[in-house]
Amino acid sequence: MDDSLLGFLLRTFVLSACFGAGYIKAHGEVEAECERLGAFYVGDKTFKCELKSQAK
Protein backbone atom coordinates (compact mmCIF):
# COMPACT_ATOMS: atom_id res chain seq x y z
CA MET A 1 0.00 0.00 0.00
CA ASP A 2 1.28 3.44 -0.91
CA ASP A 3 2.31 5.70 1.99
CA SER A 4 0.12 8.54 0.76
CA LEU A 5 -2.93 6.25 0.64
CA LEU A 6 -2.19 4.92 4.12
CA GLY A 7 -1.83 8.47 5.43
CA PHE A 8 -5.08 9.48 3.79
CA LEU A 9 -6.92 6.51 5.31
CA LEU A 10 -5.43 7.20 8.75
CA ARG A 11 -6.40 10.89 8.63
CA THR A 12 -9.90 9.98 7.46
CA PHE A 13 -10.29 7.49 10.31
CA VAL A 14 -9.03 9.96 12.93
CA LEU A 15 -11.28 12.73 11.62
CA SER A 16 -14.31 10.41 11.63
CA ALA A 17 -13.53 9.20 15.15
CA CYS A 18 -13.19 12.78 16.43
CA PHE A 19 -16.44 13.81 14.77
CA GLY A 20 -18.26 10.81 16.26
CA ALA A 21 -16.87 11.46 19.74
CA GLY A 22 -17.90 15.12 19.55
CA TYR A 23 -21.39 14.22 18.38
CA ILE A 24 -21.87 11.78 21.26
CA LYS A 25 -20.43 14.25 23.80
CA ALA A 26 -22.68 17.09 22.61
CA HIS A 27 -25.83 14.99 22.85
CA GLY A 28 -24.82 13.82 26.32
CA GLU A 29 -24.32 17.42 27.45
CA VAL A 30 -27.74 18.50 26.17
CA GLU A 31 -29.37 15.51 27.87
CA ALA A 32 -27.61 16.26 31.17
CA GLU A 33 -28.56 19.96 31.07
CA CYS A 34 -32.17 19.14 30.25
CA GLU A 35 -32.43 16.67 33.12
CA ARG A 36 -30.69 18.98 35.59
CA LEU A 37 -32.01 22.41 34.61
CA GLY A 38 -34.91 21.80 32.22
CA ALA A 39 -33.13 23.91 29.59
CA PHE A 40 -29.92 24.22 27.59
CA TYR A 41 -28.25 27.09 25.81
CA VAL A 42 -26.51 27.59 22.49
CA GLY A 43 -24.70 30.89 22.21
CA ASP A 44 -27.02 33.56 23.57
CA LYS A 45 -30.20 31.51 23.09
CA THR A 46 -31.79 29.33 25.79
CA PHE A 47 -34.00 26.39 24.84
CA LYS A 48 -36.59 24.85 27.16
CA CYS A 49 -36.58 21.04 27.33
CA GLU A 50 -39.83 19.10 27.39
CA LEU A 51 -40.22 15.33 27.54
CA LYS A 52 -42.66 14.23 24.83
CA SER A 53 -43.48 10.79 26.19
CA GLN A 54 -42.28 8.46 28.89
CA ALA A 55 -40.79 5.17 27.65
CA LYS A 56 -42.18 2.15 29.51
Secondary structure, 3 states (H helix, E strand, C coil): CCHHHHHHHHHHHHHHHHHHHHHHHHHHHHHHHHHHHCEEEECCEEEECCCCCCCC
